[in-house]
Amino acid sequence: MSTEGRAQKRALLVEGRIDAAVRDLILPAPTALFVNLRAYLQERAERGVPQSLQDKIRLRRESGAAAITLGPSIDKGETEQHFLFASGARLSFSLSLRGETAGSRLIAYRYHLHLGSKAQFESLRFDLNKEQRANPLREPRCHVHLGTADVRVPGIVLDPFELLDRLFFVVEPGFR
């Protein structure tokens, strides 16, 4: 087997671990998760750039699934819907969930933190795709974009609050 063949095989093993992590992650029911996310973000807004989250974060339900969004799913420039940081950074995200009797299951997410042109990376994006892609070596189901859409570094599955913790307390402060 070639080196590339072995790399593809290892990438499939990583995908299996990602699938298991997604399967094992049980979140609160969509409405409870939405309320808790809004409270988390409101506290961060009160400690940073005062902003109302009333119209920024939304919960939408469709046939057994739910989506929680903040701002645009693809960042093409600052909007009033973004969460704003004192540093000038902006955040948008979307979560897809499937409601279950014991809470909900994560289907997919995308968190986009735009840091600005003064940072080493203009933006970071954390993605969890709905399903495994054709080539998990090039596009792992869970990955991070380091300032470019073309490079996908494998990531670990984090729950919505773990991801926000890292964005608010590690990533954004590190690029101020």
C-alpha positions in Angstrom: 0.0 0.0 0.0 1.3 3.5 -0.9 2.0 6.2 1.6 -1.1 8.1 0.3 -3.2 4.9 0.7 -2.0 4.6 4.3 -2.8 8.3 4.9 -6.4 7.7 3.5 -6.8 4.7 5.8 -5.7 6.7 8.9 -8.1 9.5 7.8 -10.9 7.0 7.8 -10.0 5.9 11.4 -10.1 9.6 12.4 -13.6 9.9 10.8 -14.7 6.9 12.9 -13.6 8.6 16.1 -15.4 11.8 15.0 -18.6 9.8 14.3 -18.4 8.2 17.7 -17.9 11.5 19.5 -20.9 13.0 17.7 -23.0 9.9 18.6 -22.0 10.1 22.3 -22.7 13.9 22.6 -26.1 14.5 24.1 -27.2 18.2 24.4 -30.2 19.8 26.1 -33.4 20.1 24.1 -33.2 22.7 21.3 -35.2 25.3 23.2 -33.2 24.9 26.4 -29.9 25.0 24.5 -31.1 28.2 22.7 -31.9 29.9 26.0 -28.6 28.9 27.5 -26.6 30.0 24.5 -28.4 33.4 24.5 -27.6 33.9 28.2 -24.0 32.9 27.6 -23.6 35.4 24.8 -25.5 38.1 26.7 -23.1 37.8 29.6 -20.1 38.1 27.2 -21.8 41.2 25.6 -22.2 42.8 28.9 -18.5 42.3 29.6 -17.4 43.5 26.1 -19.3 45.4 23.4 -22.9 46.1 24.7 -25.3 44.6 22.2 -28.8 43.2 22.1 -28.9 39.5 21.1 -32.7 39.5 20.8 -32.6 39.7 17.0 -29.2 38.2 16.5 -29.6 34.6 17.8 -32.5 32.6 16.4 -34.1 29.2 16.8 -35.8 27.6 13.8 -37.6 24.2 13.8 -38.3 22.0 10.8 -39.7 18.5 10.8 -37.8 17.0 13.8 -34.7 19.1 13.4 -33.8 22.5 14.8 -31.3 25.2 13.9 -29.8 27.8 16.1 -28.1 30.6 14.3 -26.2 33.8 15.1 -25.5 36.0 12.1 -24.9 34.8 8.6 -23.8 31.2 8.0 -21.2 32.4 5.5 -19.3 35.6 6.6 -19.1 38.0 3.7 -18.6 41.1 5.7 -19.8 42.7 8.9 -23.6 42.8 9.5 -25.8 43.9 12.4 -26.4 40.2 13.0 -22.8 39.3 14.1 -21.7 39.1 17.7 -19.1 41.9 18.0 -15.9 41.9 20.2 -14.2 45.0 21.5 -11.1 44.0 19.4 -13.2 44.4 16.2 -13.5 40.6 15.8 -17.0 39.3 14.9 -18.6 35.9 15.3 -21.4 34.1 13.5 -22.4 30.5 13.9 -25.1 27.9 13.1 -25.9 24.6 14.8 -28.2 21.9 13.4 -29.8 19.6 16.0 -32.2 16.7 16.1 -34.5 16.7 19.1 -34.8 13.4 21.0 -36.6 12.4 24.2 -33.5 12.9 26.4 -32.4 16.2 24.8 -30.9 16.6 21.3 -28.1 15.4 19.1 -25.7 17.5 17.2 -26.0 17.1 13.4 -23.6 19.8 12.2 -22.1 23.2 13.1 -20.2 26.1 11.7 -18.5 28.8 13.9 -16.9 31.6 12.0 -14.7 34.0 13.9 -13.4 36.9 11.7 -10.4 38.4 13.5 -9.6 41.2 11.0 -6.7 41.8 8.7 -4.2 42.7 11.5 -4.3 39.1 12.9 -2.0 36.3 11.7 -5.2 34.6 10.3 -7.9 36.9 9.1 -10.5 34.3 10.2 -10.9 30.9 11.8 -13.8 28.6 11.0 -14.8 25.5 12.9 -16.9 23.0 11.0 -18.7 19.8 11.7 -20.3 18.5 8.5 -23.5 16.5 8.6 -21.8 13.5 7.2 -18.5 12.1 6.1 -17.1 13.4 2.8 -15.8 11.4 -0.1 -12.2 12.2 0.8 -11.7 12.5 4.6 -8.0 13.2 4.2 -8.7 16.4 2.4 -12.0 17.3 4.2 -12.5 15.6 7.5 -16.0 15.7 8.8 -14.8 17.9 11.8 -12.2 20.5 10.8 -10.8 24.0 11.3 -10.1 26.5 8.5 -7.0 28.6 9.4 -7.8 31.7 7.4 -8.4 29.9 4.1 -11.3 27.9 2.9 -9.0 25.5 1.0 -7.1 24.1 4.0 -9.0 21.9 6.5 -7.1 20.8 9.6 -8.9 17.9 11.5 -10.5 19.1 14.6 -12.2 17.5 17.6 -15.9 17.6 18.3 -16.8 20.1 20.9 -20.2 20.9 22.3 -21.5 24.5 21.6 -20.3 25.9 25.0 -16.9 24.3 24.8 -16.4 25.9 21.4 -17.6 29.3 22.6 -15.3 29.0 25.6 -12.3 28.5 23.4 -13.3 31.3 21.0 -14.0 33.9 23.8 -11.2 32.9 26.3 -8.4 31.6 24.1 -8.6 32.4 20.4 -9.9 36.0 20.3 -7.7 37.2 23.2 -4.7 35.6 21.5 -5.2 37.8 18.4 -5.9 41.2 20.0 
